[in-house]
Amino acid sequence: MKHSNIIFFERKFPSANMILINDELPILIDTGFGSDATETEQLIQQAGVSPEDLHLIVNTHYHSDHVGGNYHFQKNYGVSTAAHKWDAELVNSRAAEACSAEWLDQPVEPYEVNRKLADNEEIQTGNRTLTVLHTPGHTLGHISLYDPTEQILIAGDLFHGNDIGWLNMFREGVSSIQRSLESLDRLSNLRIQKAFSGHGPEMENPHASIDLARTRLEKWLGAPEKVSWHACKRIFAFSLMLKDGLAKKDIDDYLLSCGWFNDFARFSFQLQPEEFTRILLDEMIRSEAAIWHDDRLVASAPYDAPDKKWMDKKCKPVNWNAVL
């Protein structure tokens, strides 16, 4: 009988972390950003699993840094993908809002969800059983995975070691804070010995991280503008990573072309988008989310910029039918 191993890959932006369950039925949880698909394949091969032997890909949610490698594994190896049923409906129907890709300006190559997951469903890997926990907040279809035997939690982007996933009230609903708090309450009742999130290292004290996330969200209930600042800085920093920085002269035009920027400016801060460009830029510098490199604004967090040719491909859900 094969021994079951959980292998955690802490990855650099723009890819999210991955978890490989190396068992009789190997499962890969999240697949990184699309431009890193070759690296993703190499990582699992080095861990002792051939991509053609993957039994299933499970996505914690449908953002580009978590599902970007799905296309590569489905096209080249026929690997099935599983996700929460709410994500699945949007992805499989090629809805323009799938993956929030259009709104975020984040490319995602086309994929299908073959298995629609529901709360409390079980995923078998051979010697291990993972329980699907619907934990909305960061997205409506966000799931966490829990191994009750070894008390291991895979938390996706609900919370991190010292942070939380940004909240998108425009695509996921104005009650995102309340949903996140309910999801954290649910996880706080679990026995957790180990926990992995979508970004950052393995959590040393999962329950302390849950408490920290809850405290932050409770403060945000009385100061909703902080939710918007948190989201804007993280979305813009990710955009800067994808583009390997933006020239100073191009920043205004780029921001004004983005759905997320226009929505936050108008509805969160009651400003015309043209007024908000300078304010956001100043906050990016003040908070050290970005820095100037000559006349180019670059993200301050470590990242590996995608190849420009890859980024120039038209691969958002509105284009998927033409690609397939």
Secondary structure, DSSP 8 states (H G I E B T S, - for coil): ----EEEEE---BTS--EEEEESSS-EEE----GGGHHHHHHHHHHTT--GGG--EEE-SS--HHHHTTHHHHHHHH---EEEEHHHHHHHHTT-TTGGGHHHHT---------EEE-TT-EEE-SS-EEEEEE--SSSTT-EEEEETTTTEEE-TTSB-SS-B----HHHH-TTHHHHHHHHHHHHHTS--SEEE-SSSS-BSSHHHHHHHHHHHHHHHHT-THHHHHHHHHHHHHHHHHHTT-EEGGGHHHHHHT-HHHHHIIIIIS---HHHHHHHHHHHHHHTTSEEEETTEEEESS-B----HHHHTS--SGGGHHHH-
